[in-house]
């Protein structure tokens, strides 16, 4: 079966079986083309609340499917590839957070959306990379413990110096591969290009950027900018998508090694097989959903 033939069969099957397909931006183009909605993890979770389908397939990593389930507990949520996890999300488990809370009882625990449902359930408020600064500013408590990504936490701390921010020493393995030397080499090769960077990169790398923002922010900035050349400092699939959406512009990778192998696990055939034979359904007890969604709702309240 050729790619186009498999895509056509997926389009037929998802309509026949009433399945809504969500695809994170880091997925490959052949997957994005057959998805009902594409975007960042939290945006997709919010969108899933309003779709008429009762069955939702997440093409991404496990924490993303969990977040869909948290916001739409009445729906059947599936993960396209069971092996796709987020190494960053696995770095702060429930036991670690509870131990830290005991050690720092006066702190508000702020957790990145790239975290498991169990971790969200024992934290106070969730944030995305695009909302983190605003949320932290709006928290009444001056003492903040940020986890699990210390690079994103450092960037937030720089924007909100009035807060006392502590953080754990976690980070995204994909963005950690990018170095300051990569920025120097990329600028030398493409002197007219703007450097667009995700705040999960190291602080010494982020400070060299012309624009710092979430994946969605990077895409929007590049598409709307009058500049013609860009160096993309996040997962390299974003570069490919921008080449398709803005072919009149030029996009270059900040590092050829900025690849999330877990996000690339999902294939078009995984989606086809799910529609034909089924896939892992995300199931969580009611009390876990209740506690974890409280953390997410607090983000929505503080972000309004």
N, C-alpha and C positions, 0 to 999 in steps of 0.2 A: 504494500500500500504506500503510495506517495504522500508527501506532506499535505498537499492540497486535498487529496482524497480523504485522509484521516481527519482533517479539519472539517470537511463537509459532513462526515459521518458524526463527528462530535456535535456539530451544530444541530443536526437532526435529532440525535439522541437526547441532548439536554432539553430540547423543546418537548420531545415526546415524554420524558420522564420527570419534567418539572424541576430541573436543577439549575440554580443560579451559580455561575462560575465567577469567582473573584480571583484576580491575579495581581500579585505584588509587582511593583515596577521592576524589580530585579529579575523577573522571569524573562525567558527568551521571547523573541518577537513572534514565533509561531504559536506560542501560548497566549500572548497578549491579544493576538488577532481574533481568537475565538472566545475570549472572556467577555462576560457581560459588563464587568466593571474592572478598571485597573486603577492603581494608585498606591499610596502608602498604607501601612498596616492598620492604623486607627481609622483613617478615612474609609477604608473598605468595611471595617467593622460597623461603623455608623451607617453606611449605605445599606448593609445587609438587613438592618432593622426595617427598612421600608420596602424591600422587594416582596412581591407576592408569593414567590416560591417558598415552600416549606423545607426544601433541601438545598443546602449551600455547600459548595465545594471550594475550599481555600487552596490556591496554588501559591505556596509560600512555605513558611516554617511553622513549627508547632505552636509557639506562643501566639501567632497571628490567628490560627484557627481557634485557640482558646478564647481570645478576645472577642471573636465573632460570637462564640457560644455565650460568653458573659453578657453581651448586650442583646442577644436574641435567644434566651434559654429555651423557648418553646420550639425552636427550629432544630432540624437535624443537620449538624455541621460535620463535614468530612475534611480530612487532610489528604491531599492528592498523593503524597509520598510519606509514609510513616517514618522514614529515616531522616527526614528533613527537620533538623533542630536548629536553634540559635545558640552557639557557644557562649555568647554574652549572657543570654537569658539563664543559662545553667550555672552561672558563676555565683549567684546570690540565692541560696535556697532558704526555705522557711526557718530551719534551725539556726542558720547564721544570722538572719535578721532578728530572730527572737533573742539571741545572745547579745547582739549589738544594742537592742532596745533596753535590755536589762542594764547594760553598761552605760548607756546614754539616755536615761529616762526623761530628760528635759528637752529632747530633740524631736522635731517633726521629721518623720521618715518619708523621703520623697523617692519614688522608684520610677525608673525609666519604663516606658511601655514595653521595651524589649526585656520582658521578665515573665516568669511563669505565673499562672493564676494563683498558685499557692503562695508565692512571694508577694503578689499584690494584696492578698488577703490579710497579711500581717503588716502592711505599710499604711501610711496615712493618706497619701495622695499620689496619683500617677501623673507622669508628664510625657509628652512627645518631644522630639528635638525642636520642633517649631514653637511649642507652647511653653517649654521649660522655663525660660527667663521670665515670662509674664506670670506664670503660676508661682514661682518662687518669690517674686516681688509681692504677690498678693497674699502670701501666707503670713498670718499674724505673728507666729513664733519666729524670733530672730535666729534661733538655732536650727539648722537644717543638716540632716544626714542624707547625703545623696548617694544612690546606688543603682545599678552596679558599675556604671561606666565613669571612671575618674576623668577621662578626657572631656566628655560632655559636661561633667560636673565642674571641671576647671573653667571651661568656657562660660558656664552659667555664673560661676563665682566672680569672674572678671566683669560680667555685666551687672551683677548685683553685689557690689562691694559692701553694702550696708548690712548684709547678712553674714552670720558666722556659719560657714559651710564646711562640714567635714564630709569625707567620701571614702568609699572602699576602693581598693586598688584593682579594679576590674577594667575590662576593655574589649572592644570588638577586634578579634584577630585579623579580620580583613582590613580594616582601616589602620590597624597598628603596623601593617606592612609598609605603609607610605612613610617616606623619610624626607627630611629637609633637603637632602641631596637630590631627591626626585624632583622637588620643586625647582631647584637651581638648574637641573638638566633640562627640564621641560620648558622653562622660561628661555633658556639659551637656544633651544631648538625652535621655539615658536614665540619670538619676542613681542609680537602683536597680540597675543592671546591673553584673555583674562583667566585667572585661576579661580575656579569655583570649588568650594571645599565643604565637606560635611564636618560638623563639630565633633564627631567620633574620632577624628584624626588626632595625632599627638599635638600638644600645645605649640611646640616649636614649628610644626608644620602649618597649623591653622593660622598662626600670625602672619604667614606669608601670603595668605589668600586675598583676593580682591573682593570676594563675596563668600560669606559663611552662612549655610542654611541647610535645611532638611533636603531629602531627595526631591520632594515635590517643589521646594523652593528653588533648588538648583535648576530643575527643568524649566520652571516658569521664568526664571531670570534669563536663562540662555535663549529661550524662545522669544522673549520680549525685548531683549537688549539690541541696541543698534550695532554693537560690536559684531565682527564677522568670525572671530576665532576664539575658541575656549579650550582650556585645559580642565578636565573633569576629575575632581578629587573625591570620588566615591566609587562604589561598585561599578565595574566597567560596563555592565549591561546598560547603564544609564547613557553612556556614550553612544552605544548602538542605537538606542531609541531616539536620541536627539538627532543622530544622523538621518533617521527616517522622517522625523517630524519637521526638521528644518534643514533640508538637503542643500539649501543655498549657503549654509554656514559650514565651518570646519570645526571638528571636535577631536581632541587628542587626549589619550589617557595620561593621568599624572603618573601612574605606575601600572605596568602590565601585570603586576602581581596582585592588584586590588580586585580580587575575585572571591566571592563567597561561594564556596563549594557546596554548602548546604542548600543555598537558594537555587543553585544550578542542578540539584538532584532531580527536581521534578521535570518530567518530560511530557511531550504531547501524548505519548503512549500511556502514561500514567492516567491522564484524564480520560482517554478512550476506555481504558480498562475499568476505571471507576464507574463509568456510565454503563458498561456492559456487565460487570461482575460485582461492583461495590468496592468500597474502600473503608479505611478506619474511621469510625465515627467518634467524635470528641464527646465524651460523657463525663460529667462532673456532678458530685453531690450538691444538693440544694444549698447547704450551709456554706460550701466553698464559693459557689456562685454569689450568694448573698454578701459574703465578706469581701470578695474580690471586686465586685461591682461597686461597692461603697467607695473604694479607693478611686475607681474610674469616675464615678459621679462627682467626687470632690474635685477632680481635675476640671470637669465641665462647669462646676459652680464657680471655681476660682478663675476660670478662663473667660467667663462671660463679661 
